């Protein structure tokens, strides 16, 4: 059960910048975080960005985290994971990762799913759209793209990027207010929705792994993720 922020918050102080030698040392020391984030995001992003490119972007995210944070302490890991994940998702957005043709297909499949959902009373499975001209592989690609879209939306709500909800890099008294607000927002989620956030943000699982743990399909996890994002967005922007 998720009862607090999905990642650790840290009150920043003015710190001396790391030397190049220190940066190199800590980059090597925290390289497992890069691998962990890439493993987590690869199922949603590999159809758009090569894994090697994703690793390079993630490494730059780690370097950015070190330069923003200063000398790592026990709170650095949670902060770094957030910065690394954000760097990868930002890179995807800059790539315009749904070109026009793919975007049109995306919306076409989305409309078909909406219609099939009304008929079936549930989320359709891969293969159930083949009669409509959508192969199981195309449906899986749709799920990957939609899943990455939703993850980006959740990260935006739970990040410190400009113009979005600021959780990190703030004065301690501001963080207390924000953490309390986030805790209240999480209480609006169901137990299963909180568990999904816990598995994603604290256990670093990807959507396929979460689906296996909860005994659900990836399609259902994507659907629940959208509901989570909608609930949190509604809460944050109505208070």
N, C-alpha and C positions, 0 to 999 in steps of 0.2 A: 504494500500500500504506500502510495506517495503522499507524504504529509508535509513536505517542505519543498523548497525550490529544487528543480530537477538537477541542478549542479550547484556547487559551492559558491557562496558569495565572498568577496574579499574586499576589505577596506584598504584602499591604496594609499601609500605614502610616497613622498618625493624621494626617489631612489637614484643612486648614481648609475649611469648606463654601464652595461656589461662591456668588458673588453672583447675584442675579436676572439681571443683564445677562450674566454669564458663562454661566449656564444657557441663556439664550435663544440666545446665540452658538453654544454647542456643540450644542444641539438642532438648529439649522439645519445645522451642519457635519456632523453624523452622521445626518441625515435619510435618506441613501441606505441606511443599515443597516435602517431601518424598512421602506423599500420592498422591500429584498431579502428580509427575513424574511416579509413579507406575501405576496410573490410565491411564496416557497417553500411556505408553509402553505396558501395559498388553495385549491389543488385538493382538499385534505383537509377544509377547514373552511367553504368558501363555501356549502355546503348548509345550514349551521347559523347562520352569522354573516355579515352583509353585509360586503363588502370595506371600506366606509367605517368601519364600527364596528371592524373588525379593525385598521385603520390607527390609529384613536384609541387603542385598547388598546395597540398596539405602541409608539406615541409615549409613552404613560405608562410603559411598560417601559423605554424609553430614558431618560426623566427619572429613574426610579428608579435606573437604572444609574449615571447621573452623580452622583446624591446619595450613593450608596453608595461610589463609586470615588474621587470627587474630580476634580481636574484631569486630563483624559485624557493618556495617554502612548501609547507604541507597543503596550502590552498591552491598551488599553481596548477596541479593536474586538472582539476575541474574547470578552471578558467581556460587552460590551453585547449582542452577538448572542444570547448565552445567556439574558440577562435579558429581552430583548425576546420571544424565542421562548417562554420560560417564562410571561410575562405573557399571551400569547395563549392558550396551552394551559390556563392556570389559569382564564381567562375562560370558555372553553368548558365546563370542568368545572362552574363555578358556574351556568351556564345550564341545567344538567341537559339537555344537548344530545341525549339520547336519551329523549324522553318515552315513557311506557308503551307506547303503540301501536307506535311505531317500534322500541322495544326488543324487543317481542314479535316483530315482523317480522324484526329483526336476528338473533335467536336461531333463528327458523324457517329463514332463509336459511343460517345457519351450519350447522344440522343437515343441510340438503339438500346443501350443498357437501361436508360430510364423507362423506355417502353416495355422492355422485357421484365423489369422489376415490377411494374404494375400488373403484368399478367401472372408472373410466378409468385409474387408476394415475398420475394427474397432477391438477393444479389445473384445474377446469373453466373454460371460456372464457365471456365474456358471450354469451348466446343459448342456451347449452347447458342452461340451467335453465328455459327457456320452457315446456317440456312439463310442468314442475312448478308452473307458474303464477307464475314469477318473470321479469319482463321484463328485458331487457338494461340498461335505465335503473335499475331497482331493484338489480340486481346491482352496477352501477357505484357507486351510492350506498352499498351495503354495503361495498364495497372502500374508499371514501373514509372512512367512519366507522371501519372496522377499522384503516385506515392511520393515522388520527389517534390512535386509542387506543394503537397500538403506539409511535408517535412520542412520545406523552406518557409512556409507560412507560420508553422509552430516555432521555428527558430527565430523568426522575426519578432514574434510576440514575447519570446523568452530570452531576448538578447539585449546587448547594449549598443546596437548599431544606430546611427543618427536617424532621428525621426521616428524611432520605434521605442518600445517599452524599455527603459534603462534599468538593468538590474546590477550591472557590474561597473566598476570605475567611478562610483559615487561616494559622497560623504557618508559616514557610518549612519548618521541620523536619518538620511534619506533612504538608505538601504533598509533600515528597520521598517519604515513605512511601506516601502515597496514589497519587502518580503511578506509583511502582514497581508498586503493586498493580494499577492500571489497565493498565499495560503488559503485565503477566503475564496479566491477564484477556483482553486483546485477542489474545494469542497462542493462545488456545483457539478463536478463530474461523478459519474457512477464508479463503483469499485473496479469494474473491468476497464473503464477508460483511464483511471488512475494507474492501474497495473500496466497498461500499455505504455504510458509515459515513463513509468518506473523502469520497465524493461528497455526502453529505447534510450533514455537519458542516463540512467544509473547503471544498467547492465550492458549498455552499448550493443544491444542486439539490433540486427536489421529486421525489416518487415517480415521476411520469410521465416526467420527464426522465431519471431514473436508469434506468428501464425501457428507454427508447430507447437510452441509451448502452450498456447491457449486452446489448441484444438480447433482453430478456425481457418478459413481460407484467407489467402492474401487479399482477395477482393473485399472480404468482410473487414479485415484490418484497415484497409484503405478507407472504407466507408466510416469506420469508427474514428479514424484519425481526422477525417473531415468534420465529424461532429464535435470532436475535441477542440479543433481549431475554431470552429464557429462559436462554441460555448465560451471559450476563453476570450475571443475577440469581443463578443457581446458583453461579457462582464467588464473587461478592462475599459471599454469605451462607453460604458453607461454609468461608470462610477468616477 
